[in-house]
């Protein structure tokens, strides 16, 4: 693993998430069972910079609702790659909403920020009268509020590397454990035991002010986990760990 100061030199390996199957990432690992589902898409932040679509996967059997926001930072490839692949997931009950990439302009240009130096993940809950990032944040926040999910995923990656260890990667971030203590620690222990992911994950919290994690938790009372994989690892490993984490939570809620 190469690094320069405190930033890791990301691997040059890459995949096309629109052409990559679950088996390409982990054979017979992800969403292996067939369930009847319907898919629809709808637009958010219409006629504004970053206009994009949410994919809604619904089962004919009622159940929990989970909302996945992936790639708020456009250069965090494994986060939004995993989100794109999740659009092919099948669930046995409930509803799954997927927004990926949330930062469409950033993803197109491999750029962290939404526009200029505007950080989408410091712009929540946003405002339709604000700057470009604040408008996008408001659209995402209002859609989550409308859907009123049981749980929200916020998929990210980290590139900081110091003192022979990654600073934030391989980390789960929370803002209020009272909303999901059993789930959160079961997830951590699953990584510790080697049940899921390539390595044990650490945890930290709360999410920073203006982040989707902290804002959705505090303003809407919905549990949120931010997943941070480490950009020093190979892209397939990182996507695998993103998908493994999401699948674990869907299993916890009885959706797969």
N, C-alpha and C positions, 0 to 999 in steps of 0.2 A: 504494500500500500504506500503510495507516494503522497507527500504533503508538503506544503510550502507555508511556513509559519504556523498559523492556526487553521488554515483551510485545506481540506483534503483535495487532492487532484482526482477528480471523478474519473472512473473508468470510461474508456471510449466505447465499450460494448453498448449495443442498443438493440431494441426490437421495435416493431410496428404494432402498437396495441390494437389497432383495428383489424390486423390480420393474425394475431396471436391467439391461440386457443388456451383454455385452462390446462389441457394436457401438455402443452408446450412448456408450461411453467411448473407443473407438478402432476405427473401422470396419475390418473385415477385418484386425485386428491381433492379437487374442488367441484362442488355442485354436480355430483355424479348421478344423482337420482332425477328422474324425469317427473315433472309435475305440470298439470295444465295451468298456464298463466296467460294473461293478456298484457300487451305492452302499448303504451301510448306516450307521445311526447308533447310537451307544451313549452312555449317560449316565455322566458323572463327577461327583464330589462329591455323590453322591446323598443326598437328604434334608438337605442343608446349604444355607446361604445361597449363592446363585450356582450352584446345580445347573444343569448345562448339558449339551449334547451335542457329541460329536465326530463329524464326517462322515468316513467312510472310503471313498475311491474306489479301486477295485482293478481292475487289468487282468488278463485271462486269461494274459497273457505275463509271466513273472517279470522282475524288474528292481529298480532302486533303490527305497528307501523314503524319503520326505520328509514331515516333520511341520511344519505351519504353525500357529503360535500368533499370533493377531491380536487386538489391542485389550486388552492387559493393563491399559492405562490407558483407561478408558471414554470419556473426552472426545476421544480421538484418532480422529476419525470415519473418515478415509480408510483407516486401518489395518484397522479391523474391517469397514468397507464392502467393501474389497478381499477380505478373508477370506470374507465371505458370498458374494460373487460367484464366488470360486474353487470353491465347492461345485458349480458347474456345469461345471467343467473336465473335459476328456477327456484321458486319457493313453494312450500306446501300449504301455507296459509299467510294471511296478512298482506301487507303492502310494502314495497321497497321503492324508494325514490332515490335517484342517482343524478347528481349534477357534476359532470366531469368533461373537460376541465372547467372549474369555476372561474378561473382567470384565463379566459380564452386568448386575449391579446398577449399576455405573458407567455402562455404555452406556445403560441405560434412563433415567438421570438426567443424562446429559452431564457426568459427574463423573469426575475422575481416579482417585480412591481407590476401593477395593473396599467398605470399610465404615468410617464415621467417618473417621479420619485414617490408616487402615491402607493402606499402599502395597503392592499385590500384587507389584510389581516390585522390592521390597526384602525379600520374604518367602520366597524360595526357599532351600533345598529344601522348606521348610515342615514342618508337623507336624499330624497329625490331633488332637493334644491342645492345639494352640495357639489363637490367635485366629482370627477368621473368614477373614482374608486368608491366614494360614498354613495353614489347612485346604484352601483352594482351591489354594494353591501346591503343597501336598503331593499333591493329586489330579492336578494337571497333571504334576508331576515324575514321579510314579510311572507315569503313563500313557506318558510319553515313554520312561521306562526299560523298560517292558513291550514297547513297540513296537520299540525299539532301531533308530531310523532311521539312515540314512546322513548325514542333514543336517537341521538345524532352522532354520526361519525364525521370527523374532520381529518382528512388524510394529508399528511405532510412528509417532508424529509429534512434531514439536517446535514450540514456540510462542515460544521466546526469540529476540529480535531486538536487535542492538546494533551501534553504529558503522557503520550502513549495510549490514550483512550479517546473514544468519541464523547463529546461534551453533552449532546442532546440526542443523537441518533440512538435507535433501539430503546425508545422511551415512550411511555404512555402518559399523557397529560390530562389532568382533571381539574375542575374548579369547585366541585362539591361532592364529596364522597358519600354524603348522607343519601343522595339520590340513587346510588348504585353500588354500595359497598361490596355486597356479595359478588356481583358480577365482576367488578374491577379486580378484586383480589383473586377470584377464580381464574381470570384471564392472566394475571401476573404469574400465578403458580403454574399455569399450563405452560408458560414459556420457561419457567425454572425447571420443570420436570421434563422438558423436551417433547411435550405433547404437541405443541405447535411452534412454529417459527424455527429459525436456525440457531438462535441464541436467546439467553434470558434477556428480558426487557426490564429496565428500571422505570421509575415513575417520578413525576414532579407535578407541582401545581401551586397556585392556580394559573390558568392561562393569563397572558398579558392583557392589560386594558385595551379594549377595542378589538380583541380577537373574537372569532366566531365562538370559540370554546367558552370563554368567560361571559360573553354577552348573552348567548342563548341560555346558558345555565342560569344566570342571575335574573335576566328579564323574563324568561319564559318558564323557568323551573323545569327544564328538560335536561336529563343527563347527557353529557357530551364526553367522548373520549377523542383526543387528538393522538393520532399515530405518527410517530417520527421514526422512519427508517433512516439508515446511515448511508450517505452517498459514496462512501469509500468502498462499499461492497458492489459486486456485480449486479447489473440491473435485474436479472431474473431472480436472484436471491431476494432483492428488495421487493419486487412485485409479489413474490411468493409470500413473504412475511406480511405484506399488506392484506393480501387475499386471505391468508390463514387467520389473521386477526378478525377480519370481518365475518368470515364463516363461523368462527368460534362464537361470536356474539349472536349471529343468526340462529345457531344451534341452541344457545342458551335461551333464546326467546321462543324456541320450538318452531322456527320457520323453515328449517331444512333438516 
